[in-house]
Amino acid sequence: MSSVRPLHDRVLIKRIEEKETVKGGIIIPDTAKEKSQEGEVVSVGTGKRLENGTVVPLEVKTGDRILFGKYSGTEIKLDGQDFLILREDEIIGILNNVGKAAGKK
C-alpha cells in the first residue's frame, strides 16, 4: 500500500465490511448493502493545531476500531483499495470490544 500520512487532525480509515451472507446463505449484492460505519485506523495526522499554536495529539491511534457518521469523510482509492479520510471530530467513538461487530450480540 502507498504510504499516506494525513495532515493535522485527519485520520485515514479502512472500512470494516460486514459479511456478505445472512442466515440461509442468501448473498446480498453490493448495490443493496449500506456502507459500513465501522473502520480501522490506518494512519493519523500529527494533531490539531490550536489558535495559540499548540498542537494537541489525536486520541485515536493506528489500529483502533472506530465508528463514524454515515456521510463523514472523503473517500479515496489507494493501490486499488478504498479508504476514507476524515477529521478526528467526525469519529463517533472507539470500539473496545473488537471481537464483535458493532450492534451484534
DSSP file (Angstrom, degrees, kcal/mol; ACC not computed):
  #  RESIDUE AA STRUCTURE BP1 BP2  ACC     N-H-->O    O-->H-N    N-H-->O    O-->H-N    TCO  KAPPA ALPHA  PHI   PSI    X-CA   Y-CA   Z-CA
    1    1 A M              0   0    0      0, 0.0    78,-0.1     0, 0.0     2,-0.0   0.000 360.0 360.0 360.0 144.2    0.0    0.0    0.0
    2    2 A S        -     0   0    0      1,-0.1     2,-0.7     2,-0.0    76,-0.0  -0.357 360.0-112.6 -62.6 146.5    1.2    3.5   -0.7
    3    3 A S        +     0   0    0      2,-0.0     2,-0.4    -2,-0.0    -1,-0.1  -0.762  43.3 172.3 -87.7 117.3    2.3    5.4    2.4
    4    4 A V        -     0   0    0     -2,-0.7     8,-0.1     8,-0.0    -2,-0.0  -0.993  15.5-168.8-127.5 126.8   -0.1    8.2    3.2
    5    5 A R        -     0   0    0     -2,-0.4    40,-0.1    38,-0.1    41,-0.1  -0.961  22.5-134.4-114.2 115.5    0.1   10.3    6.4
    6    6 A P        -     0   0    0      0, 0.0    40,-0.3     0, 0.0     2,-0.2  -0.277  24.5-113.8 -64.0 154.1   -2.9   12.5    6.9
    7    7 A L    >   -     0   0    0     38,-0.2     3,-1.9    39,-0.1    38,-0.2  -0.621  63.8 -32.0 -90.4 149.9   -2.3   16.1    7.9
    8    8 A H  T 3  S-     0   0    0      1,-0.3    39,-1.9    -2,-0.2    40,-0.2  -0.158 129.2  -5.1  52.5-117.5   -3.2   17.7   11.2
    9    9 A D  T 3  S+     0   0    0     37,-0.1    79,-2.7    36,-0.1    -1,-0.3   0.074 103.6 116.8 -99.8  24.9   -6.3   16.3   12.8
   10   10 A R  E <   -A   87   0A   0     -3,-1.9    35,-2.0    77,-0.2     2,-0.4  -0.622  47.1-157.0 -94.3 154.8   -7.2   14.0    9.9
   11   11 A V  E     -AB  86  44A   0     75,-3.1    75,-2.2    -2,-0.2     2,-0.5  -0.990  12.6-137.0-133.4 135.9   -7.3   10.2   10.1
   12   12 A L  E     -AB  85  43A   0     31,-3.0    30,-3.2    -2,-0.4    31,-1.3  -0.849  30.4-170.9 -94.8 125.3   -7.0    7.6    7.3
   13   13 A I  E     -AB  84  41A   0     71,-3.3    71,-2.4    -2,-0.5     2,-0.5  -0.902  21.9-154.4-121.5 141.8   -9.6    4.8    7.7
   14   14 A K  E     - B   0  40A   0     26,-2.4    26,-2.7    -2,-0.4    69,-0.1  -0.982  32.5-122.3-110.4 122.7  -10.2    1.4    6.1
   15   15 A R  E     - B   0  39A   0     -2,-0.5     2,-0.8    67,-0.3    24,-0.3  -0.301  13.2-136.5 -61.4 144.2  -13.8    0.4    6.3
   16   16 A I        -     0   0    0     22,-2.9    22,-0.3     0, 0.0     2,-0.2  -0.916  25.1-148.2-102.8 108.5  -14.6   -2.9    8.0
   17   17 A E        -     0   0    0     -2,-0.8     3,-0.1    19,-0.1     2,-0.1  -0.533   8.7-124.4 -82.3 141.6  -17.1   -4.6    5.8
   18   18 A E        -     0   0    0     -2,-0.2    -1,-0.1     1,-0.2    18,-0.1  -0.381  45.3 -77.9 -75.2 161.0  -19.8   -6.9    7.3
   19   19 A K        -     0   0    0      1,-0.1    -1,-0.2    -2,-0.1     0, 0.0  -0.258  35.7-134.4 -59.4 148.4  -20.1  -10.4    5.9
   20   20 A E  S    S+     0   0    0     -3,-0.1     8,-2.5     7,-0.1     2,-0.3   0.532  80.5  67.8 -86.5  -6.4  -21.9  -10.6    2.6
   21   21 A T  B     -F   27   0B   0      6,-0.2     2,-0.2     3,-0.0     6,-0.2  -0.829  60.2-163.5-115.4 154.8  -24.2  -13.5    3.5
   22   22 A V    >   -     0   0    0      4,-1.5     3,-1.9    -2,-0.3     4,-0.4  -0.655  49.4 -52.6-120.1 179.5  -27.0  -13.8    6.0
   23   23 A K  T 3  S+     0   0    0      1,-0.3     3,-0.4    -2,-0.2    -1,-0.2  -0.258 127.4  34.1 -54.4 139.0  -28.8  -16.9    7.5
   24   24 A G  T 3  S-     0   0    0      1,-0.2    -1,-0.3    -3,-0.1    -3,-0.0   0.388 123.1 -89.8  92.3  -3.3  -29.9  -19.3    4.8
   25   25 A G  S <  S+     0   0    0     -3,-1.9     2,-0.4     1,-0.2    -1,-0.2   0.665  72.1 159.6  76.6  16.8  -26.9  -18.4    2.6
   26   26 A I        -     0   0    0     -3,-0.4    -4,-1.5    -4,-0.4     2,-0.5  -0.592  34.2-139.3 -74.6 129.2  -28.5  -15.5    0.8
   27   27 A I  B     -F   21   0B   0     -2,-0.4    -6,-0.2    -6,-0.2    -7,-0.1  -0.784   7.8-144.8 -92.9 129.2  -25.9  -13.3   -0.8
   28   28 A I        -     0   0    0     -8,-2.5     5,-0.1    -2,-0.5    -2,-0.0  -0.826  20.7-126.9 -94.0 120.1  -26.6   -9.6   -0.5
   29   29 A P    >>  -     0   0    0      0, 0.0     3,-1.7     0, 0.0     4,-0.8  -0.306  18.5-116.4 -66.6 151.2  -25.4   -7.7   -3.6
   30   30 A D  G >4 S+     0   0    0      1,-0.3     3,-0.6     2,-0.2    -2,-0.0   0.828 113.6  60.7 -54.4 -35.3  -23.1   -4.7   -3.1
   31   31 A T  G 34 S+     0   0    0      1,-0.2    -1,-0.3     3,-0.0    -3,-0.0   0.734 106.9  45.6 -68.6 -20.7  -25.8   -2.3   -4.6
   32   32 A A  G <4 S+     0   0    0     -3,-1.7     2,-0.2     2,-0.1    -1,-0.2   0.581  96.6  90.5 -96.9 -12.0  -28.3   -3.3   -1.8
   33   33 A K  S << S-     0   0    0     -4,-0.8     2,-0.3    -3,-0.6     3,-0.0  -0.595  72.9-129.6 -88.2 145.4  -25.9   -3.0    1.1
   34   34 A E        -     0   0    0     -2,-0.2     2,-0.1     1,-0.1     3,-0.1  -0.661  37.1-100.1 -83.4 149.1  -25.3    0.1    3.1
   35   35 A K        -     0   0    0     -2,-0.3    -1,-0.1     1,-0.1   -18,-0.0  -0.444  43.6-102.0 -70.1 142.9  -21.7    1.1    3.6
   36   36 A S        -     0   0    0     -2,-0.1    -1,-0.1     1,-0.1   -19,-0.1  -0.304  19.5-157.2 -63.5 145.3  -20.2    0.1    6.9
   37   37 A Q  S    S+     0   0    0    -21,-0.1    31,-2.2    -3,-0.1     2,-0.4   0.080  71.6  87.9-108.1  19.6  -19.8    2.9    9.5
   38   38 A E  E     + C   0  67A   0    -22,-0.3   -22,-2.9    29,-0.2     2,-0.3  -0.947  55.2 161.7-118.5 139.5  -17.1    0.9   11.3
   39   39 A G  E     -BC  15  66A   0     27,-2.4    27,-2.9    -2,-0.4     2,-0.4  -0.940  36.0-116.8-150.5 171.3  -13.5    1.2   10.3
   40   40 A E  E     -BC  14  65A   0    -26,-2.7   -26,-2.4    -2,-0.3     2,-0.4  -0.953  33.9-118.9-114.6 133.8   -9.9    0.6   11.3
   41   41 A V  E     +B   13   0A   0     23,-2.8    22,-2.9    -2,-0.4   -28,-0.2  -0.582  32.6 175.0 -73.2 122.5   -7.5    3.5   11.7
   42   42 A V  E     -     0   0A   0    -30,-3.2     2,-0.3    -2,-0.4   -29,-0.2   0.807  66.1  -5.6 -94.7 -39.0   -4.6    3.0    9.2
   43   43 A S  E     -B   12   0A   0    -31,-1.3   -31,-3.0    18,-0.1    -1,-0.4  -0.989  62.0-152.9-157.8 149.0   -2.8    6.3    9.8
   44   44 A V  E     -B   11   0A   0     -2,-0.3   -33,-0.2   -33,-0.2   -36,-0.1  -0.917  18.6-117.8-128.4 155.0   -3.2    9.5   11.8
   45   45 A G        -     0   0    0    -35,-2.0    13,-0.3    -2,-0.3   -38,-0.2  -0.149  39.4 -97.2 -77.4-179.6   -2.1   13.1   11.5
   46   46 A T  S    S-     0   0    0      1,-0.3     2,-0.2   -40,-0.3   -37,-0.1   0.721  75.9 -85.0 -76.5 -22.7    0.2   14.9   14.0
   47   47 A G        -     0   0    0    -39,-1.9     2,-0.4    10,-0.2    -1,-0.3  -0.718  50.0 -56.3 139.0 171.3   -2.7   16.6   15.8
   48   48 A K  E     -G   56   0C   0      8,-2.2     8,-3.1    -2,-0.2     2,-0.6  -0.707  45.9-137.9 -87.6 129.5   -5.0   19.6   15.9
   49   49 A R  E     -G   55   0C   0     -2,-0.4     6,-0.2     6,-0.2     5,-0.1  -0.773  18.0-147.6 -89.4 122.4   -3.3   23.0   16.0
   50   50 A L    >   -     0   0    0      4,-3.3     3,-2.1    -2,-0.6    -1,-0.0  -0.339  30.6 -99.5 -81.6 168.0   -4.9   25.4   18.4
   51   51 A E  T 3  S+     0   0    0      1,-0.3    -1,-0.1     2,-0.1    -2,-0.0   0.803 123.3  56.8 -59.3 -30.3   -5.1   29.2   17.8
   52   52 A N  T 3  S-     0   0    0      2,-0.1    -1,-0.3     1,-0.1     3,-0.1   0.424 122.3-105.1 -83.4   3.3   -2.2   29.7   20.2
   53   53 A G  S <  S+     0   0    0     -3,-2.1     2,-0.1     1,-0.3    -2,-0.1   0.278  75.6 137.7  95.2 -11.4    0.0   27.4   18.0
   54   54 A T        -     0   0    0     -5,-0.1    -4,-3.3     1,-0.1     2,-0.6  -0.449  47.9-138.4 -69.2 140.0   -0.1   24.4   20.4
   55   55 A V  E     -G   49   0C   0     -6,-0.2    -6,-0.2    -2,-0.1    -1,-0.1  -0.900  10.6-156.5-102.9 123.3   -0.6   21.0   18.8
   56   56 A V  E     -G   48   0C   0     -8,-3.1    -8,-2.2    -2,-0.6    -2,-0.0  -0.881  21.3-126.3 -98.5 118.9   -3.0   18.6   20.6
   57   57 A P        -     0   0    0      0, 0.0   -10,-0.2     0, 0.0     2,-0.1  -0.223  29.7-101.6 -62.5 154.7   -2.3   15.0   19.7
   58   58 A L        -     0   0    0    -13,-0.3   -14,-0.0   -50,-0.1   -48,-0.0  -0.429  15.2-139.0 -76.4 150.9   -5.2   12.8   18.5
   59   59 A E  S    S+     0   0    0     -2,-0.1     2,-0.1     2,-0.0    -1,-0.1   0.844  84.1  73.6 -76.3 -35.2   -6.9   10.4   20.8
   60   60 A V        -     0   0    0      4,-0.0     2,-0.3     3,-0.0    -2,-0.1  -0.462  65.8-168.6 -80.3 153.8   -7.2    7.7   18.1
   61   61 A K    >   -     0   0    0     -2,-0.1     3,-2.2   -18,-0.0   -20,-0.3  -0.913  37.1 -69.6-136.6 164.5   -4.1    5.7   17.0
   62   62 A T  T 3  S+     0   0    0     -2,-0.3   -20,-0.2     1,-0.3     3,-0.1  -0.272 119.5  26.6 -54.2 132.6   -3.2    3.3   14.3
   63   63 A G  T 3  S+     0   0    0    -22,-2.9    -1,-0.3     1,-0.3   -21,-0.1   0.188  86.0 134.9  97.5 -15.9   -5.1    0.0   14.7
   64   64 A D    <   -     0   0    0     -3,-2.2   -23,-2.8   -24,-0.1     2,-0.5  -0.387  52.8-134.4 -65.3 142.4   -8.0    1.4   16.6
   65   65 A R  E     +CD  40  95A   0     30,-0.5    30,-3.1   -25,-0.2     2,-0.3  -0.884  36.5 179.2 -95.4 128.7  -11.5    0.2   15.5
   66   66 A I  E     -CD  39  94A   0    -27,-2.9   -27,-2.4    -2,-0.5     2,-0.4  -0.831  29.1-133.7-130.9 163.7  -13.8    3.2   15.3
   67   67 A L  E     +CD  38  93A   0     26,-2.5    25,-2.4    -2,-0.3    26,-1.3  -0.938  28.3 177.7-113.5 142.0  -17.4    4.3   14.5
   68   68 A F  E     - D   0  91A   0    -31,-2.2    23,-0.2    -2,-0.4    22,-0.0  -0.937  34.4 -81.7-141.1 163.7  -18.0    7.3   12.2
   69   69 A G    >   -     0   0    0     21,-1.1     3,-1.5    -2,-0.3    21,-0.0  -0.231  39.6-113.6 -66.9 153.7  -21.0    9.0   10.7
   70   70 A K  T 3  S+     0   0    0      1,-0.3    -1,-0.1   -33,-0.0   -35,-0.1   0.825 115.4  33.0 -56.7 -37.4  -22.7    7.7    7.6
   71   71 A Y  T 3  S+     0   0    0      3,-0.0    -1,-0.3     0, 0.0     2,-0.1   0.121  93.0 128.0-109.8  20.6  -21.7   10.8    5.5
   72   72 A S    <   -     0   0    0     -3,-1.5    13,-0.1    18,-0.1    14,-0.1  -0.393  54.7  -1.3 -78.3 152.5  -18.4   11.5    7.2
   73   73 A G  S    S-     0   0    0     -2,-0.1     2,-0.4    11,-0.1    13,-0.2   0.089  80.9 -72.2  75.3-177.1  -15.1   12.0    5.4
   74   74 A T  E     -E   85   0A   0     11,-2.5    11,-2.5     2,-0.0     2,-0.3  -0.989  40.6-130.9-123.8 126.0  -13.8   11.8    1.9
   75   75 A E  E     +E   84   0A   0     -2,-0.4     2,-0.3     9,-0.2     9,-0.2  -0.575  30.9 175.1 -79.2 138.2  -13.5    8.6    0.0
   76   76 A I  E     -E   83   0A   0      7,-2.5     7,-3.1    -2,-0.3     2,-0.5  -0.934  24.3-135.6-136.7 161.6  -10.2    7.9   -1.7
   77   77 A K  E     +E   82   0A   0     -2,-0.3     2,-0.4     5,-0.2     5,-0.2  -0.984  20.8 179.7-121.9 126.1   -8.7    4.9   -3.6
   78   78 A L  E >  S-E   81   0A   0      3,-2.7     3,-2.4    -2,-0.5    -2,-0.0  -0.992  72.4 -17.9-127.2 124.9   -5.0    3.9   -3.0
   79   79 A D  T 3  S-     0   0    0     -2,-0.4    -1,-0.1     1,-0.3     3,-0.1   0.850 128.7 -52.0  49.2  39.6   -3.4    0.9   -4.8
   80   80 A G  T 3  S+     0   0    0      1,-0.3     2,-0.3     0, 0.0    -1,-0.3   0.439 116.6 111.6  81.2  -0.3   -6.9   -0.4   -5.8
   81   81 A Q  E <   - E   0  78A   0     -3,-2.4    -3,-2.7   -67,-0.0     2,-0.4  -0.838  65.9-124.1-108.1 146.2   -8.3   -0.3   -2.2
   82   82 A D  E     + E   0  77A   0     -2,-0.3   -67,-0.3    -5,-0.2     2,-0.3  -0.720  35.1 169.1 -89.7 135.0  -10.9    2.1   -0.9
   83   83 A F  E     - E   0  76A   0     -7,-3.1    -7,-2.5    -2,-0.4     2,-0.4  -0.832  24.0-136.5-134.3 172.4  -10.1    4.3    2.1
   84   84 A L  E     -AE  13  75A   0    -71,-2.4   -71,-3.3    -2,-0.3     2,-0.5  -1.000   6.3-157.6-134.7 133.6  -11.7    7.2    3.9
   85   85 A I  E     +AE  12  74A   0    -11,-2.5   -11,-2.5    -2,-0.4     2,-0.3  -0.963  27.7 157.7-110.7 126.4  -10.0   10.4    5.2
   86   86 A L  E     -A   11   0A   0    -75,-2.2   -75,-3.1    -2,-0.5     2,-0.2  -0.946  42.5 -99.5-142.1 164.2  -11.9   12.2    8.0
   87   87 A R  E >   -A   10   0A   0     -2,-0.3     3,-2.0   -77,-0.2     4,-0.4  -0.527  35.6-117.0 -80.2 151.4  -11.3   14.6   10.8
   88   88 A E  G >  S+     0   0    0    -79,-2.7     3,-1.8     1,-0.3    -1,-0.1   0.854 114.1  62.5 -58.1 -34.7  -11.0   13.2   14.3
   89   89 A D  G 3  S+     0   0    0      1,-0.3    -1,-0.3   -80,-0.2   -79,-0.1   0.599  94.5  62.9 -71.1  -7.0  -14.1   15.2   15.4
   90   90 A E  G <  S+     0   0    0     -3,-2.0   -21,-1.1   -22,-0.0     2,-0.4   0.545  81.6  99.8 -86.7  -9.4  -16.1   13.2   12.8
   91   91 A I  E <   -D   68   0A   0     -3,-1.8   -23,-0.3    -4,-0.4     3,-0.1  -0.659  58.0-163.8 -80.1 128.1  -15.3   10.0   14.7
   92   92 A I  E     -     0   0A   0    -25,-2.4     2,-0.3    -2,-0.4   -24,-0.2   0.873  60.7 -33.7 -80.8 -39.7  -18.2    9.0   17.0
   93   93 A G  E     -D   67   0A   0    -26,-1.3   -26,-2.5     2,-0.0     2,-0.5  -0.988  51.8-104.8-173.1 166.2  -16.3    6.5   19.2
   94   94 A I  E     -D   66   0A   0     -2,-0.3     2,-0.4   -28,-0.2   -28,-0.3  -0.909  35.7-129.7-104.8 130.0  -13.6    3.9   19.6
   95   95 A L  E     -D   65   0A   0    -30,-3.1   -30,-0.5    -2,-0.5     3,-0.1  -0.676  20.7-174.7 -82.3 127.0  -14.7    0.3   19.9
   96   96 A N  S    S+     0   0    0     -2,-0.4     2,-1.1     1,-0.2    -1,-0.2   0.837  75.9  59.0 -88.0 -36.8  -13.2   -1.5   22.9
   97   97 A N    >   +     0   0    0      1,-0.2     3,-0.9     2,-0.0    -1,-0.2  -0.749  61.6 170.2 -96.1  90.9  -14.5   -5.0   22.1
   98   98 A V  T 3   +     0   0    0     -2,-1.1    -1,-0.2     1,-0.2     4,-0.1   0.495  62.3  79.0 -83.6  -2.4  -13.0   -5.7   18.7
   99   99 A G  T 3  S+     0   0    0     -3,-0.1     2,-0.4     2,-0.1    -1,-0.2   0.716  95.6  47.8 -75.1 -20.4  -14.1   -9.3   18.6
  100  100 A K  S <  S-     0   0    0     -3,-0.9     2,-0.1     4,-0.1     3,-0.1  -0.917  87.9-114.1-122.2 145.9  -17.6   -8.5   17.7
  101  101 A A    >   -     0   0    0     -2,-0.4     3,-1.8     1,-0.1    -2,-0.1  -0.452  52.0 -84.1 -71.3 152.6  -19.0   -6.2   15.1
  102  102 A A  T 3  S+     0   0    0      1,-0.3    -1,-0.1    -2,-0.1     3,-0.1  -0.298 114.4  17.1 -58.6 136.2  -20.9   -3.1   16.4
  103  103 A G  T 3  S+     0   0    0      1,-0.3    -1,-0.3    -3,-0.1     2,-0.2   0.351  97.3 119.4  85.2  -7.1  -24.5   -3.8   17.2
  104  104 A K    <         0   0    0     -3,-1.8    -1,-0.3     1,-0.1    -4,-0.1  -0.633 360.0 360.0 -91.7 150.5  -24.1   -7.6   17.3
  105  105 A K              0   0    0     -2,-0.2    -1,-0.1    -3,-0.1    -3,-0.0   0.375 360.0 360.0-110.4 360.0  -24.8   -9.7   20.4
